[in-house]
Amino acid sequence: MRFVACRIQNYRSILDSGWITLGDLTVLVGKNEAGKTNVLRALESFSSGAAYDLAMDAPKSLEEDPEADMPVVTNRFVLEDEDLELLRKSSYQPGSNNTVAVTKHWGGRYTWEIPDVKARRRRVVDDNGADDVIERLNGVRKYLRGKVRKLEDTPTKKKLIDTFTKRRPAAPQASKLEQYIRAQCAALRNATNLCRESLKSPSGTHARIDDIEACLDDCFDYPPPNHDVVTVLREKKPEFRYFADFAEVVGKVNLKIYLQLLSEPDKVIKKTLDGEDPTERFKTTKQLFHLLQLDPARIVKLTPELRINEENRLARKAENILCPGWVQDIAVRVRLDGDYAMLLVSDVLNGEEQPATELRHRSEGFKTFLSFFVNCGGAIDGELAGTVLLLDEPGLHLHADQQSAFLDILKAVSRHNQVVYTSHSPWMLPEEALNSIVTVEKKTDGQTQITHKWWTQTTDTTLTIRKALGISRTHELVFPGKRFAVAVEGPSDAIILQTFAEVLARKDRKKYVDSLEVAFRPAGGTKKLPGEVAAAQNDFEEIVTVVDSDKAGLEAKQRILEGHIVPKETVFTIGEALGTPGRSATIEDLIPAETLFIVMNDYLATKRGVPRARLPSKREFVAAVEKTDGGHVWPVIARFADSRVKDGRGVEKVPFALHLQRLWTRSVLDFQKAALVGFRNLFLGFRRVFYGSED
């Protein structure tokens, strides 16, 4: 079962997260106290069958105590080939819809929502569904019994009374329970038919009997086909593991106390492994020994000579696990001294190994890194394949270089495990997969809002993302060496301009601007553009501004010029780039219609799941663009997309721009030289400002 989406409700600061789509690697970004950890904790709770705690987990906004049946976490899974193969052996025949939703309720109960292929409808089946079915049957029986009392003494009444006097057998086995429910359903169906024939009552009674028959339809097939599905899939449900305190690593272990702790934990709970309470470190120590294949019971019996051989073997094992992931050169040693096993680490400088130090003397960054390998080692070597790893600030205390290397490790782990983690660092964000970023923001009412549309969130929330993309006010610190800046209205404009800077450089064999020297910086809207331009004056040698030649863009240009922020010749409009200064145009109007058609169709098919047969044709799209008569091309894209996407959301600008960039880098798009006139004019203007000429 593959974890594809979740919805969190009624949990701490999260009243309703809406559906959160999750991939192999998903990162939660947001300010402190926004609710990122609450998301991880909620997902962790899914693996536990325990009820939620009123004091810890209840939303503060609830006026009454939560009801036991209140949904908390709903996870959506897609059945994979091995799951479908198992189900084919049961009564389930897989269909086109292989998505399963599992909800954990406040009281700890789970419900499963499974596509019923036979009935072509969805049915909710409780883990203890038998009680639910019997309760409904008793409701039907109670209603019919009341009607029977009104009948005269007839054979029909006697037959009905015989139906209602049947009692549920004591403590039935599963097979007998199934026979009992089927027999009761059949008897009540007969009773319903008899009542229909015998009762002389208003027409409303017949409508009520129809409701009863509908209820019986739900009960009659118990256990329904989905019953076997739940039984099989309950074992296949992925486990969710949460890791937060990565610094808890035992570097020196008393093996005799450790063995006693394994055999008699209650008697040594107050004793220590290295001077502290061992209960919190028990699992970490056990996992460390597992990775090193260290058997404490065998070690304590070894002679001094054999211990030396064992130390060498453990050192090689430790170095193979730890050294490849650490960017600095280190050597790892294991010392077996008396009753103690110690992990020692030394730096390697200029090829020479420095004196070894105990783990407790190493930096917090190294201990954090080591702890990840110990706690998540099963995921790294594939033993925990299928587990969903929930990591809270895994890059904490690490240098930027090491964070980048750590991100590569997470990407490798995500081949076998899905990883959901939180981060404040731009070096921990996968730039090539911005759709994996989920922003978490606390609103003024104290509730947490969660969304994939990071570009719609506040600047504080998206600061980490902006730095990762090189579009923040501290751009020159994140990516040093940038001399010039191009300020634009939004992120999509920055992505498009950055893409076409590379397109022009390759097509014309001429660098209009050097992408290594230019930073493309979105302001977050036309209203913020003048302030962004003013703030960038101290950061760069020269800065140019690009605005749409619509009403909002022209107003922003006027505010910039009235404030004497920059010279007039450094502010460019899209209409001027097109050679029609009076035309109202946006940056998308510079892109050829044929190119926009390819990007839109590919975006709708791959990102929005629109069938190829429903995509627009090139002829009708280009014709619609030509009919805009000087208007914007984006409403044309939105109209075509909205007509083909069920939820009506169509295409959004930032994902669309990123898709354009990806198609270009994969050489899917071929921009004709003649179709780049607008961008060429724009970049020639940039060159005049940056370099003083167009040569």
N, C-alpha and C positions, 0 to 999 in steps of 0.2 A: 504494500500500500504506500503510495507516494503522497506526502503531505503537500497540498497545493494552496490552501487558504484557511484562514481562521476568522472567527468573530468572537469578541470578548464583550460580555455584557454584565452589568451589575457587580463589578469587581473593583474595589478600592476607588481610584479616581476615574475609572472608565465606566461610564454608564452604557455606552454602545459604541464600539469602535467601527462598526460597519465591517464589511468583508475586506480583509487584508490578504493580498496575494503574496505568496512566498515562493521563492525559487530555491536553487541549490544553495545560494549564498544570499542572505538578506541582512542588511544593516539598519539598525534603528538609530536615528540622529535626532538630537534635540537638546535643549538646555537642561541643567540640573533640576531635579524635582518635577520634570515634565511628565513623568510616568513611564519611562522606558523600562525600568526594572519591573514595574507592574505588569507589563506585557509578558516579559519572560516568566515571571512568577505564575501568572495565570496559565500559561502554556505548560509549565512544570506541573501544576496541580492536576492537569488532565490525566497524567499517568497514575495518580493516586485515587483510590476509590473512597477516600475519606471525605466526610462532609466539610464544608467551609466553616471557618471560625468567625463568629459574629463580631468580635472585638477587632480582629486583624483585617478581615477581608470584606466586610460590608461597606458599601458606598455611604459616605457621610450624608449624601443628599436624600437617602431613603428616610421617609418619615416613620415607617413601621418596620418591624423586624422582617427580614427576607422570608419569603415562603419557600418551603422545601423544594417545590417544583420549578422555581425560578431558574431559567437558563443562565449559565455563567460562561462556559467555553464551548463553542461549536467549531469543530475541526472538519475540514472537507478533505477527503482522500480520493485519489484516482487509483483504481485497481490495475495492477501491473500484470504482465503475462503469467507470472508464477501464481499470483492470486487467482486469476481466472481459471488456470488449470486445476487448482484445488477445488474451486467452486463447481467446475463441470462434473466433478465426482459426486457432488451433492445434488440437491434438487434444483439448483440455480442454473439457468441457462443464460449466459451473458448476452446482453444486447448492445445497442449502440451507446447507451448511457451507462458508463461504468464508474460514476461518481457516487461516493458514499459520504454522508454527513453524520458525525457522531457528536452528541451534545451531552455535556456533564452538567447536572443541575445542582442547585445549592445544597441539597440534602445528600449529595454524593451519588445519585442515581444517574445512569447512562441511558440515553435513548438513541436508537439508530434509525436513520432515514435512508432507505435503500430503494433503488428503482425496481419495481415489481414487473418483470418482463411479461409474465403471463397476463396480468390484468392491465398492463400498460398504464399504471398509475403508481404514485408514491404512497407508501404506507409506513407509519411510525410503529416500530415494534419495541416494546420495553424489554429490558433484560429479564424481568420477571413477568413476561406478557401473559402468562396463564392467569394470574390474579386479576389482571385488567379485563380479560375476556370473561372470566366467571362473574366479575362484578357487573358487567353489562348484561350478561344472561340473567342475573338475579333481578336487574331492573326491568327487563322484559317480563320475567315471570311475575313480578309484583304487580305490574300493570294488568296483565291478563287475568291474574287471580281476582283482582277487583271487578273485572267485567264478568267473570264466571259466576260470582256471587249473585249477580242480578238475573241469572238464567233460571228458568223453571227446572224442576227435576226431570231430566231427560237423559237418555243414553249418552247424548253429546256431553252433558255436564259431567256425568260420571267419568267419561273418557278424559276430559280435561283435568278433573281432580286427580286422576291417576298420574297424569303428567307432572302435576305440581307437587305430589307427595314424594317424588324421587329425591333422594338425598345424595350428597356428594360422598363417595367412599372415603374412609379414613386413610390418611397418609398414602395416597396412591403413588405408584411408581410412574415414571415419565410416560411409558407406553400406555398404562391404564388411564392416566390423566388425559391423554389425547383421545382415547376411546370414550371417556366420560364426556368430554366437551363436545365431541361430534354427536354423541347420542342426545345430549341435551339440546343442541342446536336443531337436530332433526325433529325432536319432540316438540320444541317450541314453534318450529315452522308449521308443523301440523296443527298445533293449537291456534296459531294465527289464522290459518285457513278456516278452521272450524268456527272461530269467533266471527270471521267475516260473513260466514253463511248464517250463523245463528242470531247474532245481535241485531236487534231492531232499534237502531239509534241514529242520531243525526249524521249527516255526511262528514262532519268533522272527525268522527271516530274512524272512518275509513282512511282519512289522511294520516291520522295517528298510527294506524296499523301499517300504512306504507312506510312510516318512519321506523317502525319496529322491524319490518322486513329488511330495510336498509342496514339497520344495526346487525341483524342476523347475517346479512351478507358478509359483514366484516368478521363476524365470529365463526361462521360456518366452516371455513377452511383451516381453522386452527389445528395444529400449528401451520401457519401459512408458509408458502415457499421461502419467505425471507427468514424463517426461524433457523433453518440450517445455515443460511448465509451468516447470520449473527454468530452462531456457534463457531464457524470456521474463521471468520474475520476477527473475532475477539482475540484470537491468538496471534494474528498477523498485525494487529494495531501497533504502530511504532512506539517506542519508548521515548519520553522526553527527559533529558538530563540537563540540569542547571548547574553551572559552575560560576562562582563569583570570587571566592577568597583564594586567589591563585598563589598567594605567598606562603601558604601553609605547607611547607615541605620539611620533612624530618631528615636532617643530614647525619645524625648520630643516633643509633638505635641500640638499646640494650636487648640483645637477642633472647635472653632467658625470660626477661619480663614480657617481651613481645609474644613469645610462645605461650607463656602463662595467660596472657591477655586473650589469645586465640582460644585456649581451652577452657578457661574459667574467667570470663570477662567481669562477672559480678564481684569477684574477690579482689581484683586488682584495679578496680575502677578509680581508686584514689591514688594509685601509684603512678609513676611517670616513666616515659620513655627517655626524655632528655631534660627533665626538670619541669615539664608542663603536663597538663591534663591530656592523656593520650586519646580520649574518646573522639575528639574532632579530627585527629590525624590518623586514626586507625585505617580508614579506607585508603588514604593517600599512601601510607606506608606499605600496605598490602599490594597496591597497584605498582609501586616502585619496585618491590621485590619481584612481582610478576614480570615486569618488563625486563629486569636484569636476570631473570631465571635464577634467583637466589633463594635457596631452601634453608631457612634458619635452623631447622632441626638437624640438617646434615652439616651445616657449618660448625655448630658448637662441638661436634664430635671429631672434627678434622685435626690432624697433627699439624704442628707449625710448618713443616715442609709442604704439606698438601695445601695449606692455607695460602702460601705464596702463589702456587699455581692457580688457585681459585681467584686470588686478587687480580692476576693478570687477565684471566678470562672475563671477569666482571668489568675490568677497565676497558677492554676492547668492546664489550657489549655496550657500555655506557657511552663511549665515544661515538660508536656507530649511530646511537639514538640521538644524542644531543648535539654533537659538533656540526653536522651538516646544516642545521637550522640556525646556528648562532653566527652572526656576521664576523665576529672577532675570532682570532685563532686562540683556541683553548685546548687544554689537555685535562682529561678526567681520570681520576684514580679512585680505587676502592680499597680501603684498609680494613682488615679484619684483625682487631687488636683485643685480645681477651674475649670478653663477652660482647664487645661492641663491633658494629659495622658502621663505617664512616665513609661518606662521600666527600672527596676532596677535589678541588678545581684549581688549576693554575693557568696563568696567561702564557701565551707563546709569543715572544717578541724577537723579531729578526731571526726566527728559526730556533731560538733557544727557550727552553721551558723554564719558567720562573718558579720560585718556591710555591708549593701547594698550600691552599688555605681551606679551612672548613667552610661548609656551605653557609653557615650563619654569618660569616664575615664577608660574603659576597654582596653585590649591590641588589637593591630591591628589584631592579629591572631583570637581572639574571635569574633571581629566585622566582619572579613572575613567569618568565619564559620556561624555566625548568618545571614549575608546577603545572603549566599547561600540558607539557609533554607527559608528565606523570599521570595527571587526571584524565587527559584525553588520549593517552597513548593507544588505547584500544581502537580509537577512531583513526589514528595515524597509520597503524599497521593493518587496519581492516577488520579487527575483531569485533568492533561495535558497528559494523555496517548496517545501515538502516535506522540507526538511532538519530533522533533530532537533537543536536547539541545547542544549548542555550547558554551563551557566553556573555557575561556582564563585564564590559570594559577589558577585553583580553589583552589589549596593547598598553595597559597602564604601566607606567614607569619605564617604558622602552624608548630608546632613541629613535629618531625619525627613520634612519637607515634600517634599524632592526624592525620597526613597525612595518616597513615596506616588505621586508623579508617574511615577517610574520603573516602578512596578508597573503603572500604566495603560499604559505603553509596552509592557511585556511582554505584557499582555493583548491589545493590538493586534497584536503580532507573532504571537501564538498563533493568529490567524485563518488564517495561511498556513503557520506552522511549529509543530511541537510543541516546547515549552520545558520542560526539566527543570533546576531550579536549586536551589542551597543557600542558606540564609539563617539568620542569628541574630536578625533584626530583626522585631518585630511589625508594622512598617509595610510589610514586604515579603510579608505573608501575605494571600491573598485571602479575606476574611472571608465573602464570599457563596458560597464553594466550599470548605468545610472538608474535603470528601471528597477534595480534591486534595492534602492534606497527608500526607506519609509521614514517620514518625519513624524515626531511626537511632540505635541505642543500643548501646554496648559492654558486654557482660556481664562477670561476674567471671572467666570463663575466657579473656577476651581476644577472643572472637568477636563479630562484629557481628550484631545482630538488627534486622530491618527489618519494619515493620508499618504498616498504615493505621489501626490502632486506637490512635490517639495518646492517648486517654483512659485506656488501660491502662498507659502508661509512667510512669516515675518523674517526680517534680515537676521535677527539674533538666532532664530532657529536654524536657518540655512547657512550660517557663517561657515561651518565646517565644510559644507558642500561647495560653497563659493571659493573657499581657499583651495580645495582639491582641484577645482576647475581652473584655478588661476584667474579668477574674476573678482577678487575681493579687494578691499582697500589696502590690504597688506600684501598685494600681489608681488611687489618687488622683494619682499622678504621670503615668500614661498618659492618663487621662481626668479632668482636674481638675474640681473643683466638686461632687463627690459628697459629700453630707452623711451619708447613711444607708447601711446595709448589711443585706442578708439573707443569712445564712450557711446553706447547705444541704449535703447529703451529697455529691452528685456533679454533674458537668456537665449531665447530662440534666435534673436537678431545676432547675438555674439557668435553663436554656433554656426549660423549660415555664413557670416562674413569670414570666420576662421576657415571654414571649408573652402570658400571660393578664393581665398588667398592662395591656397595650395593648388586649386584648379587652375588659376591663371598662371601660376609659376610653371606648371607643367605644360599647359597648352601653348603659351606664347614663348616659352623658353626665356622668360624674362621675369625678374623679381620686381613686382610692383611695390611690394613691401616685404621686408625680411621678417618672417613669422617668428624668428628667434628674438627679434628686437621689439615686437609689437604685442601689447596686451589688449585683448578685447574685453571690455568691462561693461556689463549691463547695470543699469541704475535701478531697475525694479519698477519702471513706470515713467511716463513723461513728467509727472509732478516731481519726481526725485532726481530727474536728469540734471537740472541746473546745479543742485547741491553736489551731485557726484562729480560733475565737471570741475567745480570749484575746489573740491577736496583733492582731486587728482593733480592739481597744479604743482604741488610740492613733490609729487612722486615721480614725475616724468619730465623729460626735456621738452617734449611737445605733446599736445593732445588735440585730437580732432573729434567732432561730435557728428553723429549721423541720426537724423530724425525722419520719421515718416512725413510725407507732404500732405497729411490730412490736418484737420482742425486742431487736434490735440498736439501733434508734432510741431506745427507752425507756432502755436502758442508757447511751447517749450523753447523753441528757437528765439522767439521774441524776448522771453524772460532772460535767456542767457545773454543776448546782445544788450538788452537794457541794463543789465547788471554789470556790463563791461567785464565779464568774466574772462572771455577769450576774444580774439580778433574775429571779425565777421567772416573772413575767408577760411576759417577753420571749422565752420558749421555747414554741413552738407545736408541737402534734402534728397529724398529718393526721386522726386520729380525732376530735379536738376540732373541727376545721373541718367535718367531716361531721355534727356533732351527736351522735356516738356515741363518747364517749371510750373505751369499752372495746373498740372494734373495732380489729382489726389491719388497718392500711391503709397504702398507699404513695401518693405524690403522683399516680401514674397513676390511682388510684381516684377522684380528683376530676374526671376528664375524663368526659363522657358516653360511654356505650357506643357510641352511633351515630357519634360523632366518631372514637373509636378504630377503629371498623370501617372508616370511610372512609380514615383515615390508613394503617392496616395494608394494606388492599387496594392502595392507590395505591403504597405503599412496595414491596410485593412485586412489583407489576407493572413499576414503573419502575426500581427499584434492583436487584432480584434476578432480574428477567427471568422471573417466573412467568407462564405464559399466563393470560389472563383467564378462560378456561373452568375453570381449576383453583382460582380464588379462592373463599373461603367466601362464603355468602350472608349477608345482614344478619340474617335471622331466626335462623339457627343460631348466629351469633356472639353476638347479644344474649341468646339463650336460655342459652348457655354461661356468659355473664357473670352472669346472674341466678341460676344454679345454684351460684355460688361460695359462697353462704351466709356472707357476711361475710369471705371470703378475699380474696386479692389478685387484681387483674384481669390483672397482667402474665403470670402462668403461662398464662392463657387465650390471650393473644396469642401467646406462645411456642409453645403446643401447636398452634394453627392454622397458624402460620408454618412450624414444623418439619415438619408433615405435607405441606407443599407445596413445600419447597425440598430439592433432592437432597442437598446437602452437610450438611443438618441444622442449619446455623447459624442459620437463621430470621431473627429480628429482633434487633438490638442497640439498647440504649436511647439512646445518644447520636445515632446517625444517625436513629433514629425520631423523637426530639425535634426535631432539625433539620428533618426532613421535615414535621412538624406545623407548625413555624414558617413554613416556605416556603408550605405550603398556605394558612395563615391570611393571610399577606401578599399572596397572589395572589387573595384573596377566594373561594377554593374552599370553605372551611369556613364554615358558618353556625352559630354557637354560640347556642342558644336562651337567653334571659334566665333562664328557670326552671331551666336545667341548670347554672347557674353559682353555685349557692348555696354550695357548699364553698369555691370560690375567693373569693367575696365575703366570707364569714366570715373567711377567712384574712387578706385584705387590710384588712378593717376592724380586725382586731387589730394589723396593722402600723401603721395610721394612728393608733391610740390611743397606741402607743409613740412614733412619730415626731413627731406633731403635738399630742399631748395630748388629742385628742377624735376623734370619728367625723364631725364636721361639716366 
